[in-house]
Amino acid sequence: MNIYKIRRKSDGLFSEGGAGGPWVGFSKIGKSWHHLRHVVAHLKTARIASEYHKMPNPYLGTCDIVEFELVERAVIESIHRKPIAPNKRRLV
C-alpha cells in the first residue's frame, strides 16, 4: 500500500492539507493521502484559492510530492479481549 505526502523542499516539513490556498500549514507528520488523484485535487484547490484571494500559492515551486510504501513487517500481538462495557470498570 502506498501513501502520498506533500513535502516542502526548504525544511522537509509536510503539508497538513486543509482548505488549501495561502493558509496551508506544515508539520513533521503532515497529512497523508491514499491516492495520487487526491493530492492532485488538493493542489488544484490550493491554486484556485490562491488566485481567488490574490495570494501566492504555497506549493508552487517549493514542494515535492513524495510516495511512501507501507510494508507490514510482523504481527506483534493478536487482540483477543472484548471491549470494556460502558457501565463496568473491568473487562467483560
C-alpha positions as CSV (number, residue, x, y, z in Angstrom):
1,M,0.0,0.0,0.0
2,N,1.3,3.5,-0.9
3,I,0.6,6.8,0.7
4,Y,1.4,10.3,-0.6
5,K,2.5,13.5,1.1
6,I,3.5,17.0,0.0
7,R,7.0,17.9,1.3
8,R,8.3,21.5,1.4
9,K,11.9,21.5,-0.1
10,S,13.3,24.2,2.2
11,D,12.8,22.4,5.5
12,G,11.4,18.9,4.8
13,L,8.1,19.6,6.6
14,F,4.9,18.0,5.2
15,S,1.7,19.8,4.3
16,E,-1.2,19.5,6.7
17,G,-3.7,19.7,3.9
18,G,-6.8,21.7,4.9
19,A,-8.6,24.3,2.8
20,G,-5.6,24.9,0.6
21,G,-4.5,28.3,-0.6
22,P,-2.3,30.6,1.5
23,W,-3.5,29.1,4.8
24,V,-1.6,25.7,4.4
25,G,0.3,24.6,7.5
26,F,3.3,22.4,7.5
27,S,4.5,19.9,10.2
28,K,6.8,17.0,10.8
29,I,4.0,14.5,10.2
30,G,1.6,16.3,7.9
31,K,-1.4,14.8,6.1
32,S,-1.3,11.5,4.1
33,W,-3.4,10.8,1.0
34,H,-4.1,7.3,-0.1
35,H,-4.4,8.2,-3.8
36,L,-2.3,10.4,-6.0
37,R,-5.5,11.8,-7.5
38,H,-6.5,13.2,-4.1
39,V,-3.1,15.0,-3.9
40,V,-3.7,16.5,-7.3
41,A,-7.2,17.6,-6.3
42,H,-5.7,19.3,-3.2
43,L,-3.1,21.1,-5.3
44,K,-5.8,22.3,-7.7
45,T,-7.9,23.6,-4.8
46,A,-4.8,25.4,-3.4
47,R,-4.2,27.1,-6.8
48,I,-7.8,28.2,-7.1
49,A,-7.9,29.6,-3.6
50,S,-4.6,31.4,-4.1
51,E,-5.9,33.0,-7.3
52,Y,-9.2,34.0,-5.7
53,H,-7.5,35.7,-2.7
54,K,-4.7,37.1,-4.9
55,M,-2.0,35.5,-2.7
56,P,1.0,33.3,-3.6
57,N,0.4,29.6,-4.0
58,P,2.3,28.0,-1.1
59,Y,3.2,24.9,-3.1
60,L,4.3,26.4,-6.5
61,G,8.0,25.6,-7.0
62,T,8.6,24.9,-3.3
63,C,7.2,21.4,-2.8
64,D,7.5,17.8,-4.0
65,I,5.0,15.0,-3.9
66,V,6.5,12.1,-2.0
67,E,5.3,8.5,-2.3
68,F,5.8,6.2,0.7
69,E,5.3,2.4,0.5
70,L,3.8,0.9,3.7
71,V,5.1,-2.6,4.4
72,E,3.7,-4.9,7.1
73,R,6.6,-6.4,8.9
74,A,5.1,-8.5,11.6
75,V,2.0,-9.1,13.8
76,I,3.0,-8.1,17.3
77,E,0.0,-9.3,19.2
78,S,-3.4,-10.6,18.3
79,I,-6.3,-9.0,20.0
80,H,-8.5,-11.4,21.9
81,R,-10.1,-9.3,24.7
82,K,-13.6,-8.0,24.5
83,P,-14.0,-4.2,24.9
84,I,-14.8,-2.7,28.2
85,A,-18.6,-2.5,28.9
86,P,-19.7,1.2,29.3
87,N,-21.2,0.5,32.8
88,K,-18.3,-1.7,34.2
89,R,-14.7,-1.0,35.0
90,R,-13.3,-4.4,34.2
91,L,-13.0,-6.5,31.1
92,V,-16.1,-8.5,30.2
